[in-house]
């Protein structure tokens, strides 16, 4: 059966708009953010230093507190604080027990054994019936959760059965190799009955008793600060192969600071304990002996072409010439100052099934590119998040101009980029795409390059014509074991790269700076699963 891409057009546009807002790499023009974090609830002043039970950190502006409605990185991070998932990502592409202590899969059916003693924040025991009700809410058509097809597949049609108090089964109508890893996404976090009774209130803020996770939102100043408090009765921490070092904070203050340079300033001034900084701030922060920086992959930058009629990139030779023009290492240096990864595939190093060294990506050859691009008019659009003030877009424009092309660059804010790429298919020929791969799989970016176009109700952003990749993905969806799935998704990725339907450039980093006595850990590179700890 023919499958469409993962997200319906409306959900895809909305998610692109919000996902990209959470990966700003430039300094921006925002003010220095709110008053020093220590001046808010639970924090200490810079002079006094932090209290031993409080962590002051940063976050971008969240849009919802309902995990099923999460679209941006801050939404996902705050959902993780309050709503536990059945399984969690661990190192080496393994899974760790979360609310489920054990699981097994056979065919299209997976069985989960729930851990003993887990409770909602109002003391209600978390049973299979409660998990079933939460997952049914997640997958209900009226919920319109953008993450549902990523978790259960575009035709998964999951059926949830509470076999007994501690046993839940999930049965899919069609195979979906990514379901278990999809269930690590915080969007699938279990919402307790109190939250399901009032979804509107849940989205706007805390509902007493709704939480299944470690923290509850106890105070908020919208757009300024959100304070989370550790539950006294919580003891359902994920069971990793190697446990997270340090002590969970009793209080976590999330301060909304959009200017990453301001975050660096407040870390140095001891007004923050942990914060997301940009690559340009790393030397200044690391020059302070009391601050360390954790570097994790964040967004995958790649060129994506418009292959609709009228675009020069219906011609494979012109797509190949663009690939021959772009120096990946130079692009990474422009956008990430040497802090990111140079890419030959569409996912970060270490992603399951990915083999960057075996990639058929087209190599640098500017001399060969010139003959194909001479005199070609290219309308390029790019988001300004690609390096400071969109410097990555400018780099691509200049390289193509040097190869003889006439390049009209629209260096747009995220809203303008989304409205053009998704809403005006006749107005652009190529774009720089910043992909936040929350599910963390090799298959995720390929779904944006196969099947019906966005305008036809699918998720194919550039109307990419990649029949080899589409056929390989059919085999991936039907795969019954890991080896078969990896072979199929690798074949699909290779077909995309050989024909230059997309050109991988770099992986932009997520740079989390921590003052001495604090640490942040993301197991398995999970974008939405940060463990903030006090180590003193």
Protein Blocks (a to p, Z undefined) as FASTA:
>chain_A
ZZddfbdfklmmmmmmmmmmmmcfbebjadebjadfklmghiacfklopafkbccddddd
dfbfcfklpmbfklmmmmmmmmccfbdcdehhiacdfkbmbdcdehjbccddddehiacf
kopacdfklmmmmmmmmmpmklopaklmmmnopklopadddfblmbccdddfbdcfklmm
mmmpmklpccdfklmmmmmlmmnmccehkacbfbdcfbdcehiaccddddfkbccbccdf
bdcedjddfbdcddddfblklmmmmmmnopafbdcddfklmmmmmmpmkbccddddfbdc
dddddfbehiaklpmklmmmmmmmpcfklmmmmmnnopaccdfbfbdehiahiafklpcb
dcddfklmmmmmgopacdddddfkgogehlmmmmmmmmmmmnopacddddddfklmmmmm
mmmmmlcfbdcdddddfkopaklmmmmmgcjdfknopabfnopacfklmmmmmmmmmpcb
fklmmmmmmmmmmmmmmnomaccfbdcdddddddehiacddehhiaklccdddfZZ
